[in-house]
């Protein structure tokens, strides 16, 4: 598991390229210039492919219902129907769904930050018999798809009466092996000598965790927090299986039911979709760097 | 490391203090892991183990579980819906894995150069991955509409007179789902490849260039071998991800039209949580579990042999 744990800062634009362009003059200026133009062309096409669906989603959310499927496609509606964004709150329970989703996402994120980083300290810096074996078990379950054990999990949850309560989702999401893994990888980059010195100075293990490790691991905590928040916000299957009561629905469940109920209201469906994505977009744009670092860490395991 | 003799005469005071100190550290170590392990053990490890037991019973919603041995599995052999789900899962994987690999690696190579707008593009490419499946599936479903959907209109501009019906047609529903799957995940794997590309030493490229290797040769003989750990990890993740594909299909096509996009995970859901046949659904889960494990083990073995 000894991998380089320095995270490349992928979010900054000026990366040193690993394959530098040919030194000027070696092959004549024409070929690199051609490659450059081709590069931009491919980049432009790929960017269009990636972003057009989002663009169409937003523009359709501002169309009249009959305008969504106009021929030819309208990319910018002539008279934006801002009223759609008022209408959707009136005819759906959007507010309840959003409240439920925010509650679940925040609670799950806090719990996971605590249990994940706490356990990660145990795996990275403390010693106890069976530590490495237990960590292997954690890693192993990351490879087991949740779909494979959702049935026994559901049986257990219903035996203890947690189904159809928000607690089922919280219990489900708050103890992920992924969080432990991500935090442990980061703690491994913090030198042991630091903890040793603190021990000599009489700090307890808990003191080291709270006063040294936590403050030093803010970037990793931010990555885990953002990834967890987004995962919980976007989760569809968990709520689908456990939250049957409409009062408990999350935005994803609500949106899906809205689509089935108003399946001909294409413009409003797009309005709802945009509203469900906006909070995630904001979180993502603010914390971009941490997302990228979190993904890079979880991918860089050796 | 000095070891204290166990079972010998009572050690000196220093010995005892050391043993006490070590026991206390172990206990503290355990206390760190415990809060997470309680949840993890109960909600992940427990169900994984229980899965195998339940798959040998006829447990249903009334909570009556009778041991029926291999009955669930023999019934699976003759269950045509199960066969369909298995084949569809393999169909999805056979296209989703190589396509995503190729596209994400291509994008990573493109972004690993000094071009303007690269930082913006990196952000854009990652966005589909963090957007909820529900919103994405709804938008793509409308984009894929047969008659006036933007995609078919664009195809019409290119002279396609008889555009496919996409999610409304049993032949084209799976390709539609695969397209959206690749579109959604390529940004994520692109980031992993980008991180991997940072580990390729520039000197190697320089040396190869001086030896007269062209761009393709450098890619084949320098970049790809250096990327092998990343490629391996990405392939394992992609394979598991494809085998368990579920929510995308559930929201986009709900397995239809007919059973043309029914996949294993969805069949588990249908049998277990809609029809409440826990035992039978667990047997299907065991198959999914075994598939993922088998492929992962094979991939690890192949990877080890290549590295040897």
Boltz contact constraints between the chains, C-beta under 6 A:
constraints:
  - contact:
      token1: [A, 8]
      token2: [B, 195]
      max_distance: 6.0
  - contact:
      token1: [A, 8]
      token2: [B, 198]
      max_distance: 6.0
  - contact:
      token1: [A, 10]
      token2: [B, 194]
      max_distance: 6.0
  - contact:
      token1: [A, 13]
      token2: [B, 119]
      max_distance: 6.0
  - contact:
      token1: [A, 17]
      token2: [B, 112]
      max_distance: 6.0
  - contact:
      token1: [A, 17]
      token2: [B, 113]
      max_distance: 6.0
  - contact:
      token1: [A, 17]
      token2: [B, 114]
      max_distance: 6.0
  - contact:
      token1: [A, 18]
      token2: [B, 112]
      max_distance: 6.0
  - contact:
      token1: [A, 18]
      token2: [B, 197]
      max_distance: 6.0
  - contact:
      token1: [A, 18]
      token2: [B, 200]
      max_distance: 6.0
  - contact:
      token1: [A, 18]
      token2: [B, 202]
      max_distance: 6.0
  - contact:
      token1: [A, 19]
      token2: [B, 205]
      max_distance: 6.0
  - contact:
      token1: [A, 39]
      token2: [B, 115]
      max_distance: 6.0
  - contact:
      token1: [A, 42]
      token2: [B, 110]
      max_distance: 6.0
  - contact:
      token1: [A, 43]
      token2: [B, 121]
      max_distance: 6.0
  - contact:
      token1: [A, 47]
      token2: [B, 121]
      max_distance: 6.0
  - contact:
      token1: [A, 47]
      token2: [B, 124]
      max_distance: 6.0
  - contact:
      token1: [A, 50]
      token2: [B, 124]
      max_distance: 6.0
  - contact:
      token1: [A, 50]
      token2: [B, 125]
      max_distance: 6.0
  - contact:
      token1: [A, 51]
      token2: [B, 124]
      max_distance: 6.0
  - contact:
      token1: [A, 53]
      token2: [B, 139]
      max_distance: 6.0
  - contact:
      token1: [A, 57]
      token2: [B, 139]
      max_distance: 6.0
  - contact:
      token1: [A, 69]
      token2: [B, 148]
      max_distance: 6.0
  - contact:
      token1: [A, 71]
      token2: [B, 148]
      max_distance: 6.0
  - contact:
      token1: [A, 73]
      token2: [B, 150]
      max_distance: 6.0
  - contact:
      token1: [A, 73]
      token2: [B, 153]
      max_distance: 6.0
  - contact:
      token1: [A, 115]
      token2: [B, 35]
      max_distance: 6.0
  - contact:
      token1: [A, 115]
      token2: [B, 36]
      max_distance: 6.0
  - contact:
      token1: [A, 118]
      token2: [B, 32]
      max_distance: 6.0
  - contact:
      token1: [A, 119]
      token2: [B, 33]
      max_distance: 6.0
  - contact:
      token1: [A, 119]
      token2: [B, 36]
      max_distance: 6.0
  - contact:
      token1: [A, 121]
      token2: [B, 32]
      max_distance: 6.0
  - contact:
      token1: [A, 122]
      token2: [B, 29]
      max_distance: 6.0
  - contact:
      token1: [A, 122]
      token2: [B, 32]
      max_distance: 6.0
  - contact:
      token1: [A, 122]
      token2: [B, 33]
      max_distance: 6.0
  - contact:
      token1: [A, 126]
      token2: [B, 29]
      max_distance: 6.0
  - contact:
      token1: [A, 126]
      token2: [B, 32]
      max_distance: 6.0
  - contact:
      token1: [A, 127]
      token2: [B, 29]
      max_distance: 6.0
  - contact:
      token1: [A, 128]
      token2: [B, 26]
      max_distance: 6.0
  - contact:
      token1: [A, 128]
      token2: [B, 29]
      max_distance: 6.0
  - contact:
      token1: [A, 128]
      token2: [B, 30]
      max_distance: 6.0
  - contact:
      token1: [A, 141]
      token2: [B, 44]
      max_distance: 6.0
  - contact:
      token1: [A, 143]
      token2: [B, 296]
      max_distance: 6.0
  - contact:
      token1: [A, 145]
      token2: [B, 244]
      max_distance: 6.0
  - contact:
      token1: [A, 145]
      token2: [B, 292]
      max_distance: 6.0
  - contact:
      token1: [A, 147]
      token2: [B, 244]
      max_distance: 6.0
  - contact:
      token1: [A, 147]
      token2: [B, 246]
      max_distance: 6.0
  - contact:
      token1: [A, 147]
      token2: [B, 265]
      max_distance: 6.0
  - contact:
      token1: [A, 148]
      token2: [B, 285]
      max_distance: 6.0
  - contact:
      token1: [A, 148]
      token2: [B, 288]
      max_distance: 6.0
  - contact:
      token1: [A, 148]
      token2: [B, 289]
      max_distance: 6.0
  - contact:
      token1: [A, 149]
      token2: [B, 47]
      max_distance: 6.0
  - contact:
      token1: [A, 149]
      token2: [B, 48]
      max_distance: 6.0
  - contact:
      token1: [A, 149]
      token2: [B, 51]
      max_distance: 6.0
  - contact:
      token1: [A, 151]
      token2: [B, 272]
      max_distance: 6.0
  - contact:
      token1: [A, 151]
      token2: [B, 278]
      max_distance: 6.0
  - contact:
      token1: [A, 151]
      token2: [B, 281]
      max_distance: 6.0
  - contact:
      token1: [A, 151]
      token2: [B, 282]
      max_distance: 6.0
  - contact:
      token1: [A, 151]
      token2: [B, 285]
      max_distance: 6.0
  - contact:
      token1: [A, 152]
      token2: [B, 47]
      max_distance: 6.0
  - contact:
      token1: [A, 152]
      token2: [B, 50]
      max_distance: 6.0
  - contact:
      token1: [A, 152]
      token2: [B, 51]
      max_distance: 6.0
  - contact:
      token1: [A, 152]
      token2: [B, 54]
      max_distance: 6.0
  - contact:
      token1: [A, 153]
      token2: [B, 47]
      max_distance: 6.0
  - contact:
      token1: [A, 155]
      token2: [B, 278]
      max_distance: 6.0
  - contact:
      token1: [A, 171]
      token2: [B, 43]
      max_distance: 6.0
  - contact:
      token1: [A, 175]
      token2: [B, 36]
      max_distance: 6.0
  - contact:
      token1: [A, 175]
      token2: [B, 39]
      max_distance: 6.0
  - contact:
      token1: [A, 175]
      token2: [B, 40]
      max_distance: 6.0
  - contact:
      token1: [A, 205]
      token2: [B, 28]
      max_distance: 6.0
  - contact:
      token1: [A, 230]
      token2: [B, 130]
      max_distance: 6.0
  - contact:
      token1: [A, 234]
      token2: [B, 132]
      max_distance: 6.0
  - contact:
      token1: [A, 236]
      token2: [B, 133]
      max_distance: 6.0
  - contact:
      token1: [A, 236]
      token2: [B, 134]
      max_distance: 6.0
  - contact:
      token1: [A, 236]
      token2: [B, 247]
      max_distance: 6.0
  - contact:
      token1: [A, 237]
      token2: [B, 247]
      max_distance: 6.0
  - contact:
      token1: [A, 241]
      token2: [B, 273]
      max_distance: 6.0
  - contact:
      token1: [A, 252]
      token2: [B, 132]
      max_distance: 6.0
  - contact:
      token1: [A, 252]
      token2: [B, 134]
      max_distance: 6.0
  - contact:
      token1: [A, 255]
      token2: [B, 134]
      max_distance: 6.0
  - contact:
      token1: [A, 256]
      token2: [B, 134]
      max_distance: 6.0
  - contact:
      token1: [A, 259]
      token2: [B, 138]
      max_distance: 6.0
  - contact:
      token1: [A, 273]
      token2: [B, 135]
      max_distance: 6.0
  - contact:
      token1: [A, 273]
      token2: [B, 138]
      max_distance: 6.0
  - contact:
      token1: [A, 276]
      token2: [B, 135]
      max_distance: 6.0
  - contact:
      token1: [A, 277]
      token2: [B, 131]
      max_distance: 6.0
  - contact:
      token1: [A, 277]
      token2: [B, 135]
      max_distance: 6.0
  - contact:
      token1: [A, 284]
      token2: [B, 130]
      max_distance: 6.0
  - contact:
      token1: [A, 295]
      token2: [B, 191]
      max_distance: 6.0
  - contact:
      token1: [A, 296]
      token2: [B, 195]
      max_distance: 6.0
  - contact:
      token1: [A, 299]
      token2: [B, 192]
      max_distance: 6.0
  - contact:
      token1: [A, 299]
      token2: [B, 195]
      max_distance: 6.0
  - contact:
      token1: [A, 300]
      token2: [B, 195]
      max_distance: 6.0
